[in-house]
Amino acid sequence: MSTTHASLLPPDLAEESARTWDAADTDAPAIPDALVPPTTATVPERAAAMRRRHLLREQRAAEFVADTMSSTRGLPIAAPRQVVRFIGRLLGERKLWVVAVVLGNALAAVAGLMVPWWLGRLVDSTVTDVAAGRTDVALATANSVALVVAGIVVLQALLTLAAKSASAVLGQGILASAREFVVRAILRLPLSRVETASSGDLVTRVTRDVGTMSESVRWALPQVIVAGTTVVATLVAMIANSWLLALPSLVLLAVSLVQVRRYLKRAPNGYLTEGGSYSRINTHLTETVEGARTVEALQIGGQRLRVGDDDIEVSAQAERYGLTLRNLLFLVMDLAFSLPRVLVLTVGALAYSQDWATIGQITTAVLYTEALWGPFDMLVHTIDNVQVGIASTTRLLGIATVPADREEGSEQPRDSTLVGADLRYAYRAGHDVLHGIDLSLAPGERLAIVGPSGSGKSTLGRLLAGIHGPRTGSVTVGGVELTSLPLDHLRREVALVTQEHHVFIGTVRDNIVLAREGADDVAVERALRAVGAWDWVSRMPEGLDARIGSGAQDLTPGQAQQVALARLILADPHTIVLDEATSLIDPRTARNLEGSMNALLSERTVVAIAHRLHTAHDADRIAVVIDGRIAELGSHDELVALGGEYAALWQAWTT
């Protein structure tokens, strides 16, 4: 006998819910069976299976990039042309340094190429003089050429030093600008879009991707200029020496470029897929670590380990695709690097027998062949590193492509009245979490928002603070839409403090004046006293100059929350939204803190999203939010007398 259970969710929502849970597809393998190598097969069968696996990995990489670029959730990646424009802009801002790098390396390359030229001429003159019996002349010429070569070597060393110095300045300058751009892009991300992205993806982008981009900018990009300039100069010198002897290198170079072009076409997808797999690993690892107590309580450690193993296997497949591309490239490069020597000597012998080339020209051609393939090999390896950097840059620039969630206007609020009308909001299209809320707050009023978890309290608070824009309706301050105000102006009108907080590396003073640059120590101390933090700050040996944050003085969660609240006091907005802002402080300290803030908050509009009902008890009005709607609205006494939802909550709280 079988039993079926009807889904409690609509089909579309159930499908979306299942998609977001790892446990929904635990029976499916992390990678398809086609990517598993055969255990028993002949050599031809293994070769064919290897090719099929490579093509399947190529397909998976292309699908991953296409899905990422078309996704409306999470963080996107930028188009290749955006990366080209970005790098072009960075180089364009430093035209003089680019010219210095190119010119310095070109001159150094030309100086280096003069040595084989002089040696070739020396061989021809020596052969002629010895054949004519002019041994003394041959020795004198050799001595003169030796002095010239020594001078050229010294000149090349000086030019190389100057070129590398210019490359270092260029690379560090580009790196500084690129990092500043990334930080600005991250800071302007709409919070609503950040919340749809995994923490692992964002962490991977601002750590691994920034590091990889830094390496490419500081080393690979200047090296491409150096190697590219040397290769071009060497080719010109080879052709000037003898086009016939240059022909083998030119042909093999053209063949190599075919494989290089094929590699450059496929490598970006491979490296982007690798980056995405690292984000997946970091996301699940972060979730497991942060939820360690939940994992232990539910005894799902084995399941989380399997998730980690699957992530590593997916990443390994992405790594194998990139490794195969590199192996194919370097196989061709190794052949192209070895064959020119043999071919130049073979063609040279034929040319010499037909009087088409001299011994000196053959000597010079062999030396130029050695001089060409070293820089060309370095150029290809460097381009591979650049590809990794470009993939990381593509992911970083993707942050900057996220569109703004608001359009700033020029209208100014006429007063501090905060009004929300017909507020609806959805994190997923078609599934509202707020349903037509109307709410008006008079200046100086204190409103407490209470309700069960998941009822929409925090979402409503974020709309009232201008963090999100409503799907329908509007939130206005003084008749002006909140989301049309410039952010610096908006935060002077309405500020949000949540239970999430951050202590930046720096002094106590630095952390507080973030809210208002230029504030003096008197104002900082007043803010700290208002939130009850001055006692522990004053006990520190350095006082306001004490360094806090990662690697310095550790703060308790309660102290960190007090720092966040002190910033709020210093910012001095007329409306404050407190989203369980004191939840990380013990009840007695929280009660004292809220009491000490009363004097400062007396002339401000306060919206307090509370889970401790004594906060609601002190408010002018209380809004009880149930399932995205305001079920009850009134004072504490009125709602207790009503005997509804709030009365039940109050009774449970006080019993």
C-alpha positions as CSV (number, residue, x, y, z in Angstrom):
1,M,0.0,0.0,0.0
2,S,1.4,3.4,-1.0
3,T,0.7,6.7,0.4
4,T,0.9,10.0,-1.4
5,H,1.3,13.4,0.3
6,A,-0.1,16.5,-1.2
7,S,2.4,19.4,-1.4
8,L,1.6,22.3,1.0
9,L,3.1,24.8,-1.5
10,P,1.9,25.8,-5.0
11,P,3.7,23.8,-7.7
12,D,5.9,26.7,-8.9
13,L,6.9,27.7,-5.4
14,A,7.6,24.1,-4.4
15,E,9.8,23.7,-7.5
16,E,11.7,26.8,-6.6
17,S,12.1,25.7,-3.0
18,A,13.4,22.3,-4.0
19,R,15.9,24.0,-6.3
20,T,17.4,26.0,-3.5
21,W,17.9,23.0,-1.2
22,D,21.0,20.8,-1.6
23,A,19.0,17.9,0.0
24,A,16.4,18.1,-2.8
25,D,18.8,16.4,-5.2
26,T,21.0,14.2,-3.0
27,D,20.5,11.1,-5.1
28,A,21.9,12.8,-8.3
29,P,25.7,12.5,-8.8
30,A,27.8,15.6,-8.5
31,I,29.1,14.9,-12.0
32,P,27.6,12.9,-14.8
33,D,28.8,9.3,-15.4
34,A,30.2,10.4,-18.7
35,L,33.0,12.2,-16.9
36,V,34.1,9.1,-15.0
37,P,37.0,7.4,-16.8
38,P,36.4,3.8,-17.9
39,T,38.1,1.2,-15.7
40,T,38.6,-1.4,-18.4
41,A,39.2,-0.4,-22.0
42,T,41.6,-0.6,-24.9
43,V,44.0,2.3,-25.6
44,P,42.0,3.6,-28.5
45,E,38.8,3.4,-26.4
46,R,40.5,5.3,-23.6
47,A,41.7,8.0,-26.0
48,A,38.1,8.3,-27.4
49,A,36.7,8.5,-23.9
50,M,39.2,11.1,-22.9
51,R,38.2,13.3,-25.9
52,R,34.5,12.9,-25.0
53,R,35.2,13.9,-21.5
54,H,37.1,17.0,-22.7
55,L,34.2,18.0,-25.0
56,L,31.7,17.5,-22.2
57,R,33.7,19.6,-19.8
58,E,33.9,22.3,-22.5
59,Q,30.1,22.2,-22.9
60,R,29.6,22.4,-19.1
61,A,31.9,25.4,-18.9
62,A,30.1,27.2,-21.7
63,E,26.7,26.5,-20.1
64,F,28.0,27.7,-16.7
65,V,29.1,31.0,-18.2
66,A,25.9,31.5,-20.2
67,D,23.8,30.8,-17.1
68,T,25.8,33.2,-15.0
69,M,25.7,36.0,-17.5
70,S,21.9,35.6,-18.0
71,S,21.0,35.2,-14.3
72,T,19.0,37.9,-12.5
73,R,20.0,36.5,-9.1
74,G,23.4,36.5,-7.4
75,L,26.3,38.4,-8.9
76,P,26.8,38.4,-12.6
77,I,30.0,38.4,-14.7
78,A,31.0,41.1,-17.2
79,A,31.2,40.7,-21.0
80,P,34.7,40.4,-22.5
81,R,34.4,43.8,-24.2
82,Q,33.9,45.4,-20.8
83,V,37.1,43.9,-19.6
84,V,38.9,45.3,-22.7
85,R,37.5,48.7,-22.1
86,F,38.4,48.6,-18.4
87,I,42.0,47.6,-19.1
88,G,42.2,50.1,-21.9
89,R,41.0,52.9,-19.5
90,L,43.6,51.9,-16.9
91,L,46.4,52.0,-19.5
92,G,45.0,55.2,-21.1
93,E,45.2,57.0,-17.7
94,R,49.0,56.2,-17.7
95,K,50.0,56.8,-21.3
96,L,53.4,58.2,-20.5
97,W,54.3,55.1,-18.4
98,V,53.0,52.8,-21.1
99,V,55.2,54.6,-23.7
100,A,58.1,54.4,-21.3
101,V,57.7,50.7,-20.8
102,V,57.3,50.0,-24.5
103,L,60.1,52.3,-25.6
104,G,62.5,51.1,-22.8
105,N,62.0,47.5,-23.7
106,A,62.2,48.1,-27.4
107,L,65.5,49.9,-27.0
108,A,66.7,47.1,-24.7
109,A,65.7,44.5,-27.2
110,V,67.3,46.4,-30.1
111,A,70.5,46.7,-28.1
112,G,70.4,43.0,-27.3
113,L,69.8,42.1,-31.0
114,M,72.9,44.1,-32.0
115,V,75.1,41.5,-30.4
116,P,74.2,38.7,-32.8
117,W,74.4,41.1,-35.7
118,W,78.0,42.1,-34.8
119,L,79.0,38.5,-34.1
120,G,77.7,37.5,-37.6
121,R,79.7,40.3,-39.2
122,L,82.7,39.3,-37.2
123,V,82.5,35.7,-38.5
124,D,82.3,36.9,-42.1
125,S,85.2,39.3,-41.7
126,T,87.3,36.7,-39.8
127,V,86.8,34.1,-42.5
128,T,87.8,36.6,-45.2
129,D,90.8,37.9,-43.4
130,V,92.1,34.4,-42.4
131,A,91.6,33.2,-46.0
132,A,93.7,36.2,-47.2
133,G,96.4,35.6,-44.6
134,R,95.5,38.8,-42.6
135,T,95.6,37.1,-39.2
136,D,96.7,40.3,-37.4
137,V,93.8,42.2,-38.9
138,A,91.4,39.4,-37.9
139,L,92.6,39.6,-34.2
140,A,92.4,43.4,-34.2
141,T,88.8,43.3,-35.6
142,A,87.9,40.7,-32.9
143,N,89.2,42.9,-30.2
144,S,87.3,45.9,-31.5
145,V,84.1,43.9,-31.8
146,A,84.5,42.5,-28.3
147,L,84.7,46.1,-26.9
148,V,81.6,47.1,-28.9
149,V,79.7,44.0,-27.7
150,A,80.7,44.8,-24.1
151,G,79.4,48.4,-24.5
152,I,76.2,47.1,-26.0
153,V,75.7,44.6,-23.1
154,V,76.2,47.4,-20.5
155,L,73.8,49.7,-22.5
156,Q,71.2,46.8,-22.7
157,A,71.5,46.3,-18.9
158,L,70.8,50.0,-18.2
159,L,67.9,50.1,-20.6
160,T,66.5,46.9,-19.1
161,L,66.7,48.3,-15.6
162,A,64.9,51.5,-16.7
163,A,62.2,49.5,-18.5
164,K,61.6,47.2,-15.5
165,S,61.4,50.2,-13.2
166,A,58.8,51.8,-15.5
167,S,57.0,48.4,-15.6
168,A,56.9,48.3,-11.8
169,V,55.5,51.8,-11.5
170,L,52.9,51.1,-14.3
171,G,51.8,47.8,-12.7
172,Q,51.5,49.2,-9.2
173,G,49.6,52.3,-10.4
174,I,47.2,50.1,-12.4
175,L,46.8,47.8,-9.4
176,A,45.9,50.7,-7.1
177,S,43.3,52.1,-9.5
178,A,41.8,48.6,-10.1
179,R,41.5,47.9,-6.4
180,E,39.8,51.3,-5.8
181,F,37.4,50.6,-8.6
182,V,36.5,47.2,-7.1
183,V,36.0,48.7,-3.6
184,R,33.7,51.4,-5.1
185,A,31.8,48.9,-7.1
186,I,31.2,46.7,-4.0
187,L,30.1,49.6,-1.9
188,R,27.5,50.7,-4.4
189,L,26.0,47.3,-4.7
190,P,22.2,47.4,-4.0
191,L,21.7,45.5,-0.8
192,S,18.7,43.7,-2.3
193,R,21.1,42.1,-4.9
194,V,23.8,41.3,-2.4
195,E,21.2,39.3,-0.4
196,T,20.5,37.1,-3.5
197,A,24.2,36.2,-3.8
198,S,25.9,33.5,-1.8
199,S,28.4,34.7,0.8
200,G,30.9,32.3,-0.7
201,D,30.7,33.9,-4.1
202,L,31.2,37.4,-2.7
203,V,34.1,36.3,-0.5
204,T,35.8,34.5,-3.4
205,R,35.5,37.6,-5.6
206,V,37.0,40.0,-3.1
207,T,39.7,37.6,-2.0
208,R,40.9,35.1,-4.6
209,D,39.8,37.1,-7.6
210,V,41.3,40.3,-6.3
211,G,44.5,38.5,-5.6
212,T,44.6,36.9,-9.1
213,M,43.8,40.2,-10.7
214,S,46.6,41.9,-8.6
215,E,49.1,39.3,-9.8
216,S,48.2,39.8,-13.4
217,V,48.3,43.6,-13.1
218,R,51.6,43.8,-11.3
219,W,53.4,41.1,-13.2
220,A,51.7,39.5,-16.2
221,L,50.4,42.7,-17.9
222,P,53.8,44.5,-18.0
223,Q,55.5,41.2,-18.9
224,V,53.2,40.9,-21.9
225,I,54.4,44.3,-23.1
226,V,58.1,43.3,-22.5
227,A,57.9,39.9,-24.2
228,G,55.7,41.2,-27.1
229,T,58.1,44.1,-27.8
230,T,61.1,41.7,-27.8
231,V,59.4,39.2,-30.1
232,V,58.5,41.9,-32.7
233,A,61.9,43.5,-32.6
234,T,63.6,40.0,-33.0
235,L,61.4,39.2,-36.0
236,V,62.3,42.4,-37.7
237,A,66.0,41.8,-37.1
238,M,65.7,38.2,-38.4
239,I,64.1,39.3,-41.7
240,A,66.7,42.1,-42.0
241,N,69.5,39.6,-41.6
242,S,68.1,37.0,-44.1
243,W,64.5,36.5,-45.1
244,L,65.3,33.0,-46.2
245,L,66.8,32.0,-42.9
246,A,63.9,33.7,-41.1
247,L,61.4,31.6,-43.0
248,P,61.4,28.5,-40.7
249,S,60.8,30.5,-37.6
250,L,58.0,32.5,-39.3
251,V,56.2,29.4,-40.5
252,L,56.4,27.7,-37.1
253,L,55.4,30.9,-35.4
254,A,52.3,31.0,-37.6
255,V,51.4,27.4,-36.8
256,S,51.9,28.1,-33.0
257,L,49.6,31.1,-33.3
258,V,46.8,28.9,-34.6
259,Q,46.9,26.8,-31.4
260,V,47.3,30.0,-29.2
261,R,44.2,31.5,-30.8
262,R,42.3,28.2,-30.2
263,Y,43.4,28.3,-26.6
264,L,42.5,31.9,-26.0
265,K,39.0,31.3,-27.4
266,R,38.3,28.5,-24.9
267,A,40.3,29.4,-21.8
268,P,38.1,32.2,-20.5
269,N,35.1,29.8,-20.0
270,G,37.4,27.4,-18.3
271,Y,38.8,29.9,-15.8
272,L,35.4,31.4,-15.1
273,T,34.1,28.0,-14.4
274,E,37.0,27.3,-12.0
275,G,36.2,30.6,-10.2
276,G,32.6,29.6,-9.9
277,S,33.5,26.2,-8.5
278,Y,35.7,28.0,-5.8
279,S,32.7,30.1,-4.9
280,R,30.6,27.0,-4.5
281,I,33.2,25.4,-2.2
282,N,33.4,28.6,-0.1
283,T,29.6,29.0,0.1
284,H,29.0,25.5,1.4
285,L,32.1,25.6,3.7
286,T,31.0,28.9,5.2
287,E,27.4,27.6,5.7
288,T,28.8,24.5,7.4
289,V,31.1,26.4,9.7
290,E,28.6,29.1,10.6
291,G,25.9,26.4,11.2
292,A,28.2,24.1,13.1
293,R,25.9,23.8,16.1
294,T,22.9,23.1,13.8
295,V,25.0,20.4,12.0
296,E,25.9,18.8,15.3
297,A,22.3,19.0,16.7
298,L,20.8,17.4,13.6
299,Q,23.7,15.0,13.2
300,I,24.2,15.9,9.5
301,G,27.9,16.1,9.6
302,G,28.2,13.2,7.1
303,Q,25.8,14.9,4.7
304,R,27.8,18.2,4.9
305,L,31.0,16.3,4.3
306,R,29.5,14.7,1.2
307,V,28.4,18.1,0.0
308,G,32.0,19.3,0.4
309,D,33.3,16.2,-1.5
310,D,30.9,16.8,-4.3
311,D,32.0,20.5,-4.5
312,I,35.6,19.4,-4.8
313,E,34.8,16.9,-7.5
314,V,33.0,19.6,-9.5
315,S,35.9,21.9,-9.1
316,A,38.4,19.1,-10.1
317,Q,36.5,18.7,-13.4
318,A,36.7,22.4,-14.0
319,E,40.5,22.3,-13.2
320,R,40.9,19.3,-15.6
321,Y,39.4,21.2,-18.4
322,G,41.8,24.1,-18.0
323,L,44.7,21.7,-17.5
324,T,43.9,19.9,-20.8
325,L,43.7,23.2,-22.7
326,R,47.1,24.2,-21.3
327,N,48.7,20.8,-22.1
328,L,47.5,21.0,-25.7
329,L,48.9,24.5,-26.0
330,F,52.3,23.7,-24.5
331,L,52.6,20.5,-26.6
332,V,52.5,22.6,-29.7
333,M,54.7,25.3,-28.1
334,D,57.4,22.7,-27.2
335,L,57.5,21.4,-30.8
336,A,57.7,24.9,-32.2
337,F,60.4,25.8,-29.7
338,S,62.6,22.8,-30.6
339,L,62.2,22.5,-34.5
340,P,63.5,26.0,-35.6
341,R,67.1,25.3,-34.6
342,V,67.3,22.2,-36.8
343,L,65.4,23.8,-39.7
344,V,67.5,27.0,-39.6
345,L,70.7,25.0,-39.8
346,T,69.3,22.8,-42.6
347,V,68.1,25.8,-44.7
348,G,71.3,27.6,-43.8
349,A,73.5,24.7,-45.2
350,L,71.5,24.7,-48.4
351,A,71.7,28.5,-48.7
352,Y,75.4,28.5,-48.1
353,S,76.0,25.8,-50.7
354,Q,74.1,28.0,-53.2
355,D,75.8,31.2,-52.1
356,W,72.5,32.6,-50.9
357,A,73.8,33.2,-47.4
358,T,77.1,33.6,-45.6
359,I,78.4,31.8,-42.6
360,G,78.0,35.0,-40.6
361,Q,74.3,35.3,-41.6
362,I,73.7,31.7,-40.6
363,T,75.4,32.4,-37.2
364,T,73.3,35.5,-36.7
365,A,70.1,33.6,-37.7
366,V,70.8,30.8,-35.2
367,L,71.4,33.3,-32.4
368,Y,68.2,35.2,-33.4
369,T,66.3,31.9,-33.3
370,E,67.4,31.4,-29.7
371,A,66.6,35.0,-28.9
372,L,63.1,34.7,-30.5
373,W,61.7,31.6,-28.9
374,G,62.6,32.4,-25.4
375,P,60.6,35.6,-25.3
376,F,57.8,34.0,-27.4
377,D,57.6,31.1,-24.9
378,M,57.5,33.6,-22.1
379,L,54.8,35.6,-23.9
380,V,52.6,32.5,-24.2
381,H,53.0,31.5,-20.6
382,T,52.3,35.1,-19.6
383,I,49.2,35.2,-21.7
384,D,48.0,32.1,-19.9
385,N,48.4,34.0,-16.6
386,V,46.7,37.0,-18.1
387,Q,43.8,34.7,-19.0
388,V,43.5,33.8,-15.4
389,G,43.6,37.5,-14.4
390,I,41.1,38.4,-17.1
391,A,38.7,35.7,-15.8
392,S,39.0,37.2,-12.3
393,T,38.7,40.7,-13.6
394,T,35.5,39.6,-15.5
395,R,34.0,38.4,-12.2
396,L,35.1,41.5,-10.4
397,L,33.7,43.8,-13.1
398,G,30.5,41.8,-13.0
399,I,29.9,43.5,-9.6
400,A,30.0,46.8,-11.3
401,T,27.4,45.8,-13.9
402,V,24.7,45.3,-11.3
403,P,22.2,48.1,-12.0
404,A,21.3,50.6,-9.3
405,D,18.0,49.9,-7.6
406,R,17.1,53.6,-7.3
407,E,17.2,56.8,-9.3
408,E,18.3,59.9,-7.4
409,G,16.1,63.0,-7.7
410,S,16.6,66.6,-6.7
411,E,13.5,67.2,-4.6
412,Q,14.0,68.0,-0.9
413,P,11.7,66.8,2.0
414,R,9.6,69.6,3.4
415,D,9.5,68.0,6.9
416,S,10.3,64.7,8.7
417,T,6.9,63.0,8.4
418,L,7.4,59.3,7.3
419,V,4.6,57.7,5.4
420,G,4.3,54.3,3.8
421,A,1.4,53.6,1.5
422,D,0.2,50.3,-0.1
423,L,3.6,48.7,0.6
424,R,4.2,45.4,-1.1
425,Y,7.5,43.6,-1.5
426,A,8.7,40.3,-3.0
427,Y,12.0,38.6,-2.8
428,R,10.8,36.3,-5.5
429,A,8.6,37.4,-8.4
430,G,5.0,36.6,-7.7
431,H,5.4,35.9,-3.9
432,D,4.9,39.0,-1.8
433,V,6.0,39.0,1.8
434,L,4.2,42.3,2.5
435,H,0.6,42.8,1.4
436,G,-0.6,46.4,1.1
437,I,0.7,48.0,4.3
438,D,-0.3,51.6,5.1
439,L,1.6,53.3,7.9
440,S,2.1,57.0,8.9
441,L,4.5,58.2,11.6
442,A,4.3,61.6,13.0
443,P,7.6,63.4,13.8
444,G,8.9,62.3,17.2
445,E,6.7,59.3,17.4
446,R,7.9,55.9,18.6
447,L,6.6,52.9,16.8
448,A,7.3,49.3,17.9
449,I,6.9,46.5,15.3
450,V,6.3,43.1,16.8
451,G,5.2,39.7,15.4
452,P,6.4,36.2,14.9
453,S,9.6,35.3,13.0
454,G,9.1,35.5,9.3
455,S,6.1,37.7,9.5
456,G,7.8,40.6,7.5
457,K,8.9,42.8,10.4
458,S,12.5,43.3,9.1
459,T,11.3,43.7,5.5
460,L,9.0,46.5,6.6
461,G,11.8,48.1,8.6
462,R,14.1,48.1,5.5
463,L,11.4,49.7,3.4
464,L,10.9,52.4,6.0
465,A,14.6,53.0,6.1
466,G,14.9,53.2,2.3
467,I,17.2,50.1,2.0
468,H,14.7,48.5,-0.4
469,G,12.2,50.1,-2.7
470,P,8.7,48.7,-2.5
471,R,7.3,46.6,-5.3
472,T,4.1,48.7,-5.2
473,G,3.3,51.8,-3.2
474,S,5.7,54.3,-1.8
475,V,7.7,55.4,1.3
476,T,8.0,59.1,1.6
477,V,9.7,61.5,4.0
478,G,8.3,65.0,3.9
479,G,6.5,64.1,0.7
480,V,9.6,62.9,-1.2
481,E,10.2,59.2,-2.1
482,L,12.9,57.8,0.1
483,T,14.7,55.9,-2.8
484,S,14.9,59.2,-4.8
485,L,17.1,60.8,-2.2
486,P,20.9,60.6,-2.6
487,L,22.3,58.1,-0.2
488,D,24.3,60.7,1.9
489,H,21.1,62.8,2.2
490,L,18.9,59.7,2.9
491,R,21.1,58.7,5.8
492,R,20.7,62.2,7.3
493,E,16.9,61.6,7.2
494,V,16.6,58.0,8.1
495,A,19.1,55.5,9.4
496,L,18.9,51.8,10.0
497,V,20.7,49.8,12.7
498,T,20.4,46.0,12.7
499,Q,21.7,43.2,14.8
500,E,24.4,42.8,12.2
501,H,27.4,45.1,12.8
502,H,31.0,45.5,11.9
503,V,34.1,46.9,13.7
504,F,36.6,48.2,11.3
505,I,40.4,48.0,11.8
506,G,41.4,51.3,13.4
507,T,41.0,53.3,16.5
508,V,37.8,53.7,18.5
509,R,37.6,57.3,17.2
510,D,38.0,56.1,13.6
511,N,35.1,53.7,14.0
512,I,32.7,56.3,15.4
513,V,33.5,59.3,13.1
514,L,32.6,57.1,10.1
515,A,29.1,58.4,10.6
516,R,30.2,62.1,10.5
517,E,33.6,63.0,9.3
518,G,35.2,65.9,11.2
519,A,33.4,65.3,14.4
520,D,35.5,66.3,17.4
521,D,36.4,64.2,20.5
522,V,33.7,65.9,22.6
523,A,31.0,64.7,20.1
524,V,32.5,61.2,20.0
525,E,32.6,60.9,23.8
526,R,29.0,62.2,24.0
527,A,27.9,59.5,21.6
528,L,29.7,56.8,23.5
529,R,28.3,57.9,26.8
530,A,24.8,57.9,25.3
531,V,25.1,54.2,24.5
532,G,26.9,53.3,27.8
533,A,30.2,52.5,26.1
534,W,32.3,55.3,27.6
535,D,33.1,53.2,30.7
536,W,35.0,50.5,28.9
537,V,36.5,52.8,26.3
538,S,37.9,55.1,29.0
539,R,39.4,52.1,30.8
540,M,41.6,51.4,27.8
541,P,45.1,52.8,28.1
542,E,44.9,54.6,24.8
543,G,41.2,55.7,25.2
544,L,39.8,56.9,21.9
545,D,43.1,56.1,20.3
546,A,42.9,52.4,21.2
547,R,43.0,50.2,18.2
548,I,40.1,47.7,17.7
549,G,39.0,45.3,15.0
550,S,40.7,42.3,13.5
551,G,44.2,41.8,14.8
552,A,43.8,44.4,17.5
553,Q,41.6,44.7,20.6
554,D,38.7,42.2,20.4
555,L,35.3,43.5,21.4
556,T,32.4,41.5,22.7
557,P,29.3,41.4,20.6
558,G,27.6,43.8,23.0
559,Q,30.5,46.3,22.8
560,A,30.5,46.0,19.0
561,Q,26.8,46.8,19.0
562,Q,27.4,49.8,21.2
563,V,30.0,51.1,18.7
564,A,27.4,50.7,15.9
565,L,24.8,52.6,18.0
566,A,27.3,55.4,18.8
567,R,27.8,55.9,15.1
568,L,24.0,56.3,14.8
569,I,24.0,58.9,17.6
570,L,26.8,60.8,15.8
571,A,25.0,60.6,12.4
572,D,22.0,62.4,14.0
573,P,19.2,61.4,11.7
574,H,15.7,62.6,12.5
575,T,14.3,59.0,12.0
576,I,15.9,55.8,13.3
577,V,14.9,52.3,12.4
578,L,16.2,49.8,15.0
579,D,16.0,46.2,13.8
580,E,16.5,44.3,17.0
581,A,19.6,46.4,17.4
582,T,20.2,45.4,21.0
583,S,19.7,41.6,20.5
584,L,23.3,40.7,21.0
585,I,23.5,42.5,24.4
586,D,22.4,40.8,27.6
587,P,18.9,41.9,28.7
588,R,20.0,44.0,31.7
589,T,22.6,45.9,29.6
590,A,20.1,46.2,26.7
591,R,17.5,47.7,29.1
592,N,20.1,50.1,30.5
593,L,21.2,51.0,27.0
594,E,17.7,51.7,25.8
595,G,17.0,53.8,28.9
596,S,20.2,55.9,28.4
597,M,19.2,56.5,24.8
598,N,15.7,57.8,25.6
599,A,16.9,61.3,26.2
600,L,18.7,61.4,22.8
601,L,15.8,59.8,21.0
602,S,13.1,61.9,22.6
603,E,12.9,64.3,19.6
604,R,13.3,61.7,16.9
605,T,11.0,59.4,15.1
606,V,11.9,55.8,16.2
607,V,10.8,52.6,14.6
608,A,11.9,49.7,16.8
609,I,11.6,46.1,15.5
610,A,11.5,44.3,18.8
611,H,11.6,40.7,20.1
612,R,11.8,42.0,23.7
613,L,8.3,43.3,24.5
614,H,9.4,45.8,27.1
615,T,10.6,47.8,24.1
616,A,7.1,47.7,22.7
617,H,5.6,48.6,26.1
618,D,7.5,51.9,26.1
619,A,6.4,52.8,22.5
620,D,3.7,55.3,21.6
621,R,2.2,52.8,19.2
622,I,2.6,49.2,18.4
623,A,2.2,47.5,15.0
624,V,1.6,43.8,15.2
625,V,2.7,42.2,11.8
626,I,1.2,38.8,10.9
627,D,1.9,37.2,7.6
628,G,2.9,40.5,5.9
629,R,0.0,42.5,7.2
630,I,-0.6,44.8,10.1
631,A,-3.1,42.8,12.2
632,E,-3.2,45.3,15.1
633,L,-2.1,48.9,15.6
634,G,-2.4,50.9,18.8
635,S,-0.8,51.7,22.2
636,H,0.2,49.0,24.6
637,D,-2.8,49.5,26.8
638,E,-5.2,49.6,23.9
639,L,-3.9,46.3,22.4
640,V,-3.8,44.5,25.8
641,A,-7.4,45.5,26.3
642,L,-8.3,44.3,22.8
643,G,-7.3,40.8,23.8
644,G,-5.9,39.9,20.4
645,E,-2.5,38.8,19.0
646,Y,-0.5,41.4,21.0
647,A,-2.3,40.6,24.3
648,A,-1.4,36.9,23.8
649,L,2.3,37.8,23.1
650,W,2.4,40.1,26.2
651,Q,0.9,37.4,28.4
652,A,3.4,34.8,27.2
653,W,6.2,37.3,27.7
654,T,5.3,38.3,31.2
655,T,4.2,34.8,32.5
